[in-house]
Amino acid sequence: FFTLSIKNATQSPSQWETLENYLYSFECKSIIKLYYDCNPIQKGFAEFLKNAKNLSFLSLKACLFEDAPFLFDFANALSINQSICSLSIRGEK
């Protein structure tokens, strides 16, 4: 198990799209802590959360939600994930 920090990732729009597509099918069993601060959150991230069975800590400080209707999917994914014990969400920097 490991901690992954990808805070403030600098990627082109096409690289974010590639990540978004990857997250739809990524089944994460090894990440226990994820720092995703200051990055865009899209629908694929919700799918990732549903499959992150051992994720116990999630930090989403100053994240940008790309699509307001997606907030429902994100909230649903959080409710499905039973392993997250600590969640840190804060608005813009």
BELRA-V712102 format. One line per field, one symbol per residue. psi: psi as a letter, one per 20 degrees, with the letter a starting at -180 (. if undefined). burial: 1 if it has 9 or more other C-alpha atoms within 8 Angstrom, else 0. A space follows every 50 residues. Layout:
# BELRA-V712102
psi=???
burial=???
This chain:
# BELRA-V712102
psi=qrppolqlpoqrhhhhgggghghhipooihphppokqkqqpahhhggghh inhjoippplpkqpohoghhhggghgghhhojiohppopqbr.
burial=00000110000000010001111100011011111111101111111111 1111111111111010000110110011001011001000000
